[in-house]
Amino acid sequence: MTTRIQLYKNRKPTDLYALVDDDVAHHFQQHRWSVHKPNGSRTMYARASIRGATVYMHQLIMGQKDGMEIDHCDGNGLNNTSENLRHVTHAENIQAIHSLNAYRTWKAGRKQERTL
């Protein structure tokens, strides 16, 4: 099961939520999480200021490994469930992004074909 964590923007609640596994939700419910979209990215992430440091939810869940990045398998940066996160190299992360974009483009084309 998953728990939804409310996200904020400019200290106001949004209609966006981050997803986490139920067994770790209590760790995240103690903090105010904001939605963040990095410049040039289409992906949004949950982040908070904890003890004066900016931290991302997915990094707290997975931990840091030298030379590795965290991939959101479904492309949704707000889905921080354990089954959706994995450590990958930068090259693997870029490849995953391109594969996901190709799938989305193909799927959009299929929808358009059905309406013609």
C-alpha positions, 0 to 999 in steps of 0.5 A, spaced: 500 500 500 502 507 498 501 513 502 500 520 499 504 526 502 501 533 501 505 537 497 506 545 497 508 551 493 510 557 496 507 555 503 500 553 500 497 546 499 497 544 492 493 539 488 499 534 488 501 529 492 508 524 493 507 517 493 511 513 498 510 506 501 506 505 508 511 503 512 516 509 511 510 514 511 511 516 518 518 519 516 515 523 511 509 526 514 513 530 519 515 535 514 512 540 509 514 537 502 514 542 496 514 540 489 520 542 485 521 542 477 528 543 475 529 548 470 529 544 463 526 538 466 519 536 465 519 532 471 517 534 478 520 532 485 518 532 492 523 536 496 524 539 503 528 543 508 531 539 513 535 541 519 537 547 514 539 542 508 534 541 502 533 534 501 529 530 495 524 525 498 527 519 493 534 520 495 532 519 503 528 513 501 534 510 497 540 513 500 546 516 496 551 511 492 557 514 489 557 515 481 549 513 481 543 516 480 536 514 482 531 513 476 523 513 477 522 507 473 515 510 471 518 517 469 513 520 475 518 524 480 513 524 485 512 516 485 517 515 491 515 507 492 520 502 493 518 498 487 518 505 482 526 507 484 532 504 483 540 506 482 542 507 475 548 510 472 547 517 469 548 513 462 542 508 464 538 514 467 538 518 460 537 511 456 531 510 461 528 517 459 529 516 452 525 509 452 520 512 456 519 518 451 519 514 445 514 509 449 509 516 450 510 518 443 508 511 440 502 511 445 500 518 443 500 516 436 496 510 437 491 514 440 491 519 434 490 513 429 484 511 433 480 518 433 481 518 425 
